[in-house]
Amino acid sequence: MARWISIASMVIGGVGIFFGFYYLARAPQTSLSIVTATTVGIVGVLAFVRHVVFHKSDAARLGWETDRPDWMFEVGFRTWRLA
């Protein structure tokens, strides 16, 4: 599941950046709003879910399986705080 959330994060972030550049010359505020909402907001929430809810599959995807997933929770909550 973490793999699909990671792919969705990359796609959503890429689409947000694309539309950010698309609107940059005509409406800079709209451009900034789109990039911020997608790359920080949506991708940040997805990263939190991936690190906290699906921490086992995310650690397996990274090749860092452990019996103590404390560091995954820390990364997830730091991501949430930044979003």
FILUMLO-460519 format. One line per field, with one value per residue (C-alpha): residue number from 1; chain; x, y, z; residue in three letters. Coordinates in Angstrom, 3 decimals, padded with zeros to 6 digits. Layout:
nr c(NUM_...)
kette c(A_...)
c1 c(X_...)
c2 c(Y_...)
c3 c(Z_...)
rest c(ala_...)
END
This chain:
nr c(1_2_3_4_5_6_7_8_9_10_11_12_13_14_15_16_17_18_19_20_21_22_23_24_25_26_27_28_29_30_31_32_33_34_35_36_37_38_39_40_41_42_43_44_45_46_47_48_49_50_51_52_53_54_55_56_57_58_59_60_61_62_63_64_65_66_67_68_69_70_71_72_73_74_75_76_77_78_79_80_81_82_83)
kette c(A_A_A_A_A_A_A_A_A_A_A_A_A_A_A_A_A_A_A_A_A_A_A_A_A_A_A_A_A_A_A_A_A_A_A_A_A_A_A_A_A_A_A_A_A_A_A_A_A_A_A_A_A_A_A_A_A_A_A_A_A_A_A_A_A_A_A_A_A_A_A_A_A_A_A_A_A_A_A_A_A_A_A)
c1 c(000.000_002.851_004.138_000.865_000.694_004.261_003.401_000.258_002.363_004.778_001.972_000.045_003.212_004.173_000.728_000.777_004.173_003.053_-000.006_002.114_004.371_001.374_-000.256_002.969_003.016_-000.726_-001.586_001.392_-000.790_-002.867_000.327_001.738_-001.558_-001.677_001.923_001.547_-001.735_-000.478_003.187_002.928_-000.710_-001.807_001.625_002.299_-000.900_-000.139_003.390_001.949_-000.459_002.300_004.711_002.246_-000.609_001.290_004.669_005.393_004.912_006.764_009.751_009.706_009.561_012.626_014.408_014.533_012.349_012.553_010.708_010.704_009.037_009.506_011.555_008.776_006.298_008.727_009.155_005.394_004.599_007.364_005.884_002.440_003.756_005.326_002.174)
c2 c(000.000_002.387_001.944_003.194_006.123_007.038_006.892_008.975_011.547_011.867_012.186_014.764_016.751_016.652_017.768_020.593_021.795_021.560_023.743_026.055_026.745_026.895_029.727_031.453_034.207_034.953_034.580_034.230_034.052_031.246_029.491_029.685_028.507_025.465_024.474_024.969_023.065_020.096_019.717_020.729_020.053_016.918_015.310_016.098_014.386_011.372_011.177_011.250_008.426_006.416_006.776_006.362_004.162_001.981_002.078_-001.638_-001.665_001.647_000.296_-002.844_-000.691_001.215_-001.969_-000.847_-003.378_-003.147_-004.318_-000.768_001.612_004.637_006.469_006.026_007.648_010.488_011.142_010.956_013.433_015.796_015.675_016.417_019.385_020.861_020.439)
c3 c(000.000_000.805_-002.738_-004.215_-001.817_-002.766_-006.473_-005.878_-003.998_-006.893_-009.436_-007.400_-006.711_-010.394_-011.530_-008.988_-010.173_-013.812_-013.175_-011.040_-014.005_-016.335_-014.360_-013.294_-015.942_-015.855_-012.192_-009.828_-006.696_-008.186_-009.208_-005.692_-004.203_-006.477_-005.801_-002.058_-001.816_-003.809_-002.879_000.764_001.655_-000.168_-000.460_003.212_004.330_002.126_003.575_007.090_006.265_004.592_007.526_010.399_009.167_006.688_008.443_007.986_004.229_003.913_005.856_003.690_000.556_001.759_002.850_006.487_008.291_012.058_015.152_016.499_014.026_016.299_013.679_011.091_013.464_014.127_010.410_009.885_012.624_011.509_007.997_009.405_011.363_008.236_006.130)
rest c(met_ala_arg_trp_ile_ser_ile_ala_ser_met_val_ile_gly_gly_val_gly_ile_phe_phe_gly_phe_tyr_tyr_leu_ala_arg_ala_pro_gln_thr_ser_leu_ser_ile_val_thr_ala_thr_thr_val_gly_ile_val_gly_val_leu_ala_phe_val_arg_his_val_val_phe_his_lys_ser_asp_ala_ala_arg_leu_gly_trp_glu_thr_asp_arg_pro_asp_trp_met_phe_glu_val_gly_phe_arg_thr_trp_arg_leu_ala)
END
